[in-house]
Amino acid sequence: MVNFNPNKLQVKYLYSGDIDLLSRKYTLTHSDFTGELFLSIDKDYDYQKLKNSMYV
C-alpha cells in the first residue's frame, strides 16, 4: 500500500450556499496516469465525473 500524498488531492465544492453536513455527498475518483485524487462535494453525487471517468 502506498502512502497518501495530500499534494495529489484536488477538492472541488460544487454547491453554492449552505447545505448541512448530513446532506453532503462525496465523490472520489482518481487518475491511473497521474495518481491524482479528485474529491467532489455537493448535495448529490457528481455523476458527470463518474460518467466521464468510466470506459464504456
C-alpha positions as CSV (number, residue, x, y, z in Angstrom):
1,M,0.0,0.0,0.0
2,V,1.2,3.5,-0.9
3,N,1.3,6.4,1.5
4,F,-1.3,9.1,1.0
5,N,0.1,12.3,-0.7
6,P,-2.1,15.3,0.1
7,N,-0.4,17.3,-2.8
8,K,-2.2,14.9,-5.2
9,L,-5.6,15.6,-3.9
10,Q,-7.9,18.1,-5.6
11,V,-11.1,19.1,-3.8
12,K,-14.0,20.8,-5.6
13,Y,-17.0,22.2,-3.8
14,L,-19.8,22.1,-6.4
15,Y,-22.7,23.5,-4.3
16,S,-23.4,27.2,-3.7
17,G,-24.9,28.2,-0.4
18,D,-25.3,26.2,2.7
19,I,-26.0,22.5,3.0
20,D,-25.9,20.7,6.2
21,L,-23.2,18.1,6.9
22,L,-25.6,15.1,6.7
23,S,-26.8,16.1,3.2
24,R,-23.4,16.3,1.6
25,K,-22.4,13.7,-0.9
26,Y,-18.7,12.9,-1.6
27,T,-17.5,11.5,-5.0
28,L,-13.9,10.4,-5.0
29,T,-12.2,9.5,-8.4
30,H,-8.6,9.0,-9.4
31,S,-6.4,9.1,-12.4
32,D,-4.5,5.9,-13.3
33,F,-2.0,8.0,-15.2
34,T,-1.0,10.7,-12.7
35,G,-2.1,9.1,-9.4
36,E,-4.1,12.2,-8.6
37,L,-7.3,12.0,-6.5
38,F,-10.3,14.2,-7.2
39,L,-12.9,14.8,-4.5
40,S,-16.2,16.5,-5.3
41,I,-18.5,17.7,-2.5
42,D,-22.1,18.5,-3.4
43,K,-25.7,17.9,-2.3
44,D,-25.7,15.0,-4.8
45,Y,-23.1,12.7,-6.2
46,D,-21.0,14.0,-9.1
47,Y,-22.5,11.7,-11.7
48,Q,-20.9,13.7,-14.6
49,K,-17.4,13.0,-13.1
50,L,-18.3,9.3,-12.7
51,K,-19.6,9.1,-16.3
52,N,-16.5,10.8,-17.7
53,S,-14.1,8.6,-15.8
54,M,-15.6,5.2,-16.9
55,Y,-14.7,3.4,-20.1
56,V,-17.8,2.4,-22.0
